Amino acid sequence: MTMEATHLTDEQTAADAVAALAAEAQSDEQAEQAAHQAEQETDAGEWQDGEAQEQHARALAKMGVQGVELAAGLIRPGHSLDASARANGEESLLPVARDFSGEVPEWLRPYMHYLAAGLWIGGVLVGAYRGKREDDARARQEAERERGQGEGVADGL
């Protein structure tokens, strides 16, 4: 299985990036709503509707792929998966999501508060890391701009 990825180019505008993030956020929200609706259709861990269970599993698989893509973007800024790679990822995660959709596995229940705390801490640290990376990029651009203006003055331009 090959995973194809793209790297955002300098030509992509901030508006394009914001529009893409907005569309992805809307998609995330729809997936979360489907997962929430499916969770409400459980009765003591037993699914009443097989279609609802499948929708829930697909929503979980989609959220898993989005989480992996976010992590990859932190490692290599601008990294994103193409539609084919996302679909392959969702299909790869779907059997696991089916196994765990509807209820938290018994072995994981005693550790849920640790997991929740770790996710919160990770979210704060990821936000700080991304902010620092953006600050560094702005500082580099400013230094390059100042260096370019300084060279022009030195050359008598």
Buried (B, 14 or more C-beta within 10 A) or exposed (E): EEEEEEEBEEEEEEEEEEEEEEEBEEEBEEBEEBBEEBBEBBEEEEBEEEEBBBBBBBBBBBBBBBEBBBEBBEEEEEBBBEEEBBEBBBEEBBEEBBEEBBBEEEEEEEEEEEEEEEEEEEEEEEEEEBEEEEEEEEEEEEEEEEEEEEEEEEEEE
